[in-house]
Amino acid sequence: MLTFALVGCGRIAVRHSELLGSGSIGGARLGAVCDIDADAAASLGEKYSVPYFTDLHEMMRSVDVDCVVVLTESGKHAANTIELAPYRKHIMVEKPMALTLDDADAMIKACDRYGCKLFVVKQNRFNTPVVKLREALEAERFGKLVMGTVRVRWCRDQAYYDQAAWRGKWSSDGGVLANQASHHIDLLEWMMGDVESVFAKSATALVDIEAEDTAIVVLKFRSGALGIVEATTATRPKDLEGSISILGEKGSVVIGGFAVNEMQTWNFSEESPEDLDIRERYSVNPPDVYGFGHKAYYEHVVDCISNKTRQLVDGLEGRRSLELIMAIYESVETGREVQLRFSPKQCRLGVPVT
């Protein structure tokens, strides 16, 4: 039985604590929680009858854990990970892993130095329809790839951003691209391959924040295929869609719903015996934007730690999607197409506003 501790007891910690604290993850249990907000730490700790702390070092000295899950604000992910690495416990960090490439590199270096695995939470890769899509790509059922599209049409009103002072700020969070759509951008790159260039426009349409709540991105992949990212938290009055579409010369797949969980289109020129079953079995939309992937992700982490298997999204893979997001922000600031790989010059993500 592996023991997990949570650092950060905010909104996303509710999801993680429900899974670990309820015994839903085989081979895993919740062992402790920590937050600089004493009330937040106490609330979660008391709910699941585990020790709670306001100092992560005190927690690490007091409780024997196998893995620490970093759920603090995005701008603190790097510092928290680097602080935790010397304890030589494995580390899971929520998306985005960091807000600058230098911070991502420092996290990877620290975990390598102290021999701990670094897991970046990309739970949508474990959604069953997404797994089937990936299998179809690896089986080359699409033939030549033509276009990949992701859409995030979610609702985050001013009250959401006002819940915490760090939300929507460049230095600590970023906007819809770095936060909500980071999962979908990761999926698009994972499915379509390396990106050659990006061109992007963004706007802050309906809320009072520093960063963007709406963006459009055009991508060119090294394969020659094209891509589109449509991302907004300005959908009203409620969440509408989180989707991915992959189009190729021999097939088309669309996975939609709130959280890339609902198989909506599964069409190939050459039918496979399992195609009908895939269409019927995986056409279920989850009740909320978290979807079903977190449970499978935790099971993957348990397997990696217990059996020393390779993790699907390690620090290097997490850095890859971060670099793409930063290139998109660079394009927004410069008004130009940005080539990958690149070094950020005007990207505002992770930089305090002066």
C-alpha positions in Angstrom: 0.0 0.0 0.0 1.5 3.3 -1.1 0.9 6.4 1.0 0.2 9.7 -0.8 0.4 13.2 0.8 -1.2 16.3 -0.7 0.5 19.7 -0.7 -2.2 22.3 -1.5 -5.9 21.9 -0.3 -7.7 24.1 -2.9 -10.2 23.3 -5.6 -8.4 20.5 -7.4 -7.4 18.8 -4.1 -11.0 17.9 -3.6 -10.8 15.6 -6.6 -7.5 14.0 -5.5 -8.6 13.6 -1.9 -11.9 11.9 -2.9 -10.0 9.2 -4.8 -7.3 8.6 -2.3 -9.4 9.1 0.8 -12.2 6.8 -0.3 -10.1 3.8 -1.1 -11.0 4.1 -4.8 -7.3 3.5 -5.9 -6.1 0.0 -5.4 -2.8 0.0 -3.6 -3.0 3.7 -2.6 -4.2 5.6 0.4 -4.2 9.2 1.7 -1.7 9.7 4.5 -1.5 13.5 5.1 -2.4 16.9 3.7 -0.8 20.3 3.9 -1.7 23.9 3.1 -0.5 27.3 4.3 -4.1 28.0 4.9 -4.7 26.3 8.3 -8.5 26.1 7.8 -8.2 24.5 4.3 -5.7 22.0 5.7 -7.8 21.2 8.7 -11.0 20.8 6.6 -9.5 18.2 4.3 -7.5 16.5 7.0 -10.5 16.1 9.3 -12.8 14.9 6.5 -10.5 12.0 5.8 -9.1 11.5 9.3 -5.5 12.1 8.3 -2.8 14.4 9.8 -2.8 17.9 8.4 -0.1 20.5 8.4 0.7 24.1 7.4 4.4 23.5 6.6 5.4 20.9 4.1 8.8 20.2 5.8 7.0 19.5 9.1 4.7 17.1 7.2 7.6 15.3 5.5 9.5 14.9 8.8 6.4 13.6 10.6 4.7 11.3 8.1 6.2 8.4 6.1 4.9 8.8 2.6 5.8 7.3 -0.8 4.6 10.0 -3.1 3.8 13.7 -2.6 1.1 15.4 -4.8 1.8 19.1 -5.5 -1.6 20.8 -5.9 -0.6 24.4 -5.1 -1.0 27.3 -7.4 0.7 26.9 -10.8 3.4 29.5 -10.0 4.5 27.5 -6.9 4.8 24.1 -8.5 8.5 24.4 -9.3 9.5 25.7 -5.9 7.5 23.1 -4.0 8.9 20.3 -6.2 12.4 21.4 -5.7 11.8 21.7 -1.9 10.4 18.2 -1.8 13.0 16.4 -3.9 15.7 16.1 -1.2 13.2 13.9 0.8 13.7 11.3 -2.0 10.0 10.6 -2.3 8.3 10.4 -5.7 6.4 13.6 -6.8 3.2 14.1 -8.7 2.6 17.7 -9.9 -0.6 19.1 -11.3 -0.6 20.9 -14.7 1.1 23.0 -15.8 4.3 21.6 -14.2 5.8 25.1 -14.2 5.4 28.5 -15.8 8.8 28.8 -17.2 11.1 26.4 -19.0 14.0 27.2 -16.6 11.7 26.2 -13.7 10.8 23.0 -15.5 14.4 22.2 -16.1 15.2 22.8 -12.5 12.4 20.4 -11.4 13.7 17.7 -13.6 17.3 18.2 -12.5 16.3 18.1 -8.8 14.3 14.9 -9.1 17.0 13.2 -11.1 19.6 14.3 -8.5 17.6 12.7 -5.6 16.4 9.7 -7.5 12.6 10.4 -7.3 10.2 9.9 -10.2 8.5 13.1 -11.4 4.9 12.6 -12.6 3.0 15.4 -14.4 -0.8 15.0 -14.1 -2.3 14.6 -17.6 -5.3 12.5 -16.7 -7.1 12.9 -20.0 -4.5 10.7 -21.7 -6.1 7.9 -19.6 -9.7 8.4 -20.7 -10.7 5.2 -22.4 -11.8 6.8 -25.7 -8.5 8.7 -25.8 -6.6 5.4 -25.3 -8.5 3.9 -28.2 -7.7 6.9 -30.4 -4.0 6.6 -29.5 -4.1 2.8 -30.4 -5.7 3.6 -33.7 -2.9 6.2 -34.4 -0.2 3.7 -33.5 -1.8 1.1 -35.7 -1.7 3.7 -38.6 -5.4 3.4 -39.2 -5.6 7.1 -40.1 -3.0 7.0 -42.9 -1.7 10.5 -43.6 -2.8 12.9 -40.9 -4.6 16.0 -42.2 -5.9 18.0 -39.2 -6.2 17.9 -35.4 -8.5 20.2 -33.4 -9.1 20.7 -29.7 -11.9 22.8 -28.3 -12.3 23.9 -24.7 -15.5 25.8 -24.1 -15.9 26.1 -20.4 -17.4 28.5 -18.0 -15.3 30.3 -15.4 -16.9 33.5 -14.2 -15.5 36.3 -12.2 -16.4 34.6 -8.9 -14.1 31.7 -9.9 -11.2 34.0 -10.4 -12.0 35.9 -7.3 -11.7 32.7 -5.2 -7.9 33.0 -5.0 -5.7 36.0 -5.6 -3.3 34.0 -7.9 -5.9 33.0 -10.4 -5.6 34.7 -13.9 -2.3 36.4 -13.1 0.8 36.1 -15.3 3.2 35.4 -12.5 1.2 32.6 -10.8 -1.3 31.1 -13.2 -1.7 32.4 -16.8 -5.0 32.2 -18.6 -7.1 29.5 -20.3 -4.2 28.3 -22.4 -1.8 27.6 -19.5 -4.5 26.4 -17.1 -7.7 24.8 -18.4 -6.6 24.0 -22.0 -3.2 22.7 -21.1 -4.5 19.1 -21.0 -6.1 19.5 -24.4 -2.9 21.0 -25.9 -1.0 18.1 -24.5 -3.4 15.7 -26.1 -3.2 17.4 -29.5 0.6 17.3 -29.5 0.6 13.7 -28.3 -1.6 12.6 -31.1 -0.3 14.7 -34.0 3.4 14.7 -33.2 6.0 17.5 -33.0 4.9 21.1 -33.8 6.8 23.1 -36.3 5.2 26.5 -35.7 2.3 28.3 -34.1 0.3 31.5 -34.6 -2.1 32.7 -32.0 -4.5 35.5 -31.0 -6.1 35.9 -27.5 -8.5 38.2 -25.7 -9.8 38.9 -22.2 -13.5 38.9 -23.0 -15.7 38.6 -20.0 -13.6 38.7 -16.8 -11.2 41.1 -15.0 -7.9 39.2 -15.0 -4.4 39.9 -16.3 -4.2 36.9 -18.7 -6.6 35.7 -21.4 -9.9 33.9 -21.1 -10.2 33.3 -24.8 -7.7 32.2 -27.5 -7.4 30.8 -31.0 -4.2 29.0 -32.2 -3.2 27.7 -35.6 -0.5 25.0 -35.6 1.6 23.4 -38.3 3.0 20.0 -37.4 6.3 18.7 -38.7 4.3 16.0 -40.5 2.7 18.7 -42.6 -0.7 18.4 -40.9 -2.4 21.4 -39.5 -4.0 22.0 -36.1 -6.4 24.3 -34.3 -6.8 25.1 -30.6 -10.0 26.9 -29.6 -10.0 27.7 -25.9 -12.2 29.8 -23.8 -13.5 30.1 -20.2 -16.0 32.7 -21.4 -18.7 30.1 -22.4 -22.0 31.1 -20.7 -24.0 30.1 -18.7 -22.3 26.7 -18.2 -19.6 24.3 -19.4 -20.2 23.2 -23.0 -17.4 21.1 -24.4 -13.9 19.7 -24.1 -13.1 17.8 -27.3 -10.5 16.5 -29.7 -10.9 15.7 -33.4 -8.3 13.9 -35.5 -8.8 13.7 -39.3 -6.7 11.6 -41.7 -6.9 10.2 -45.2 -8.4 6.9 -43.9 -10.4 7.9 -40.9 -12.0 10.5 -38.6 -12.4 10.4 -34.8 -14.1 13.0 -32.6 -14.1 12.7 -28.8 -16.2 15.3 -27.0 -18.3 15.7 -23.9 -17.2 18.0 -21.1 -13.8 16.3 -20.6 -12.8 14.4 -23.8 -14.6 11.3 -22.6 -17.5 10.8 -25.0 -16.8 9.0 -28.3 -18.9 10.9 -30.8 -17.4 9.8 -34.2 -15.3 6.7 -34.9 -15.2 6.2 -38.7 -12.5 4.4 -40.7 -12.4 3.4 -44.3 -11.4 -0.1 -43.3 -13.6 -1.4 -40.5 -12.2 -3.4 -37.6 -14.2 -6.0 -35.7 -14.0 -3.9 -32.5 -15.3 -0.6 -34.1 -19.0 -1.1 -33.3 -18.2 -2.0 -29.7 -16.0 1.2 -29.4 -18.8 3.4 -30.8 -21.4 1.9 -28.3 -19.3 1.4 -25.2 -17.4 4.7 -25.0 -20.2 7.2 -25.9 -20.7 8.3 -22.3 -20.3 11.9 -21.2 -19.0 12.3 -17.6 -20.9 14.4 -15.1 -18.3 17.2 -14.9 -15.1 18.5 -16.5 -12.9 16.3 -14.4 -14.1 13.2 -16.3 -12.9 9.7 -15.5 -9.2 10.0 -16.0 -7.8 10.8 -12.6 -8.5 7.3 -11.2 -6.7 5.6 -14.1 -3.9 8.1 -13.8 -3.4 7.2 -10.1 -3.5 3.5 -11.0 -0.7 4.2 -13.5 1.4 6.0 -10.9 0.9 3.1 -8.4 2.1 0.7 -11.1 5.1 2.8 -12.0 6.3 3.1 -8.4 5.5 -0.5 -7.3 6.7 -2.3 -10.4 9.3 0.3 -11.6 7.6 0.7 -15.0 8.0 3.7 -17.2 5.7 6.7 -16.6 3.7 8.0 -19.5 4.1 11.7 -18.6 7.4 12.3 -16.9 9.2 15.7 -16.4 10.5 15.8 -20.0 7.1 15.0 -21.4 5.5 17.7 -19.2 8.1 20.2 -20.3 7.3 19.4 -24.0 3.7 20.7 -23.7 4.8 23.6 -21.6 7.2 24.7 -24.3 4.4 24.6 -26.8 2.2 26.7 -24.5 4.9 29.3 -24.1 5.5 29.4 -27.9 1.8 30.2 -28.2 2.0 33.0 -25.7 5.1 34.3 -27.5 3.1 34.5 -30.7 0.3 36.4 -28.9 2.8 39.0 -27.7 4.7 39.4 -31.0 1.8 39.0 -33.4 4.0 36.6 -35.4 4.3 33.0 -36.2 6.7 31.3 -33.8 8.9 28.4 -34.7 9.5 25.5 -32.3 12.0 24.9 -30.7 12.4 28.4 -29.4 13.7 30.5 -26.5 11.0 32.8 -25.0 11.7 36.5 -25.3 8.3 38.2 -24.8 6.2 35.5 -23.4 4.6 36.8 -20.2 3.8 33.5 -18.5 5.6 33.2 -15.2 6.7 36.9 -15.2 5.4 39.3 -12.6 3.5 42.3 -14.0 5.4 45.5 -13.2 
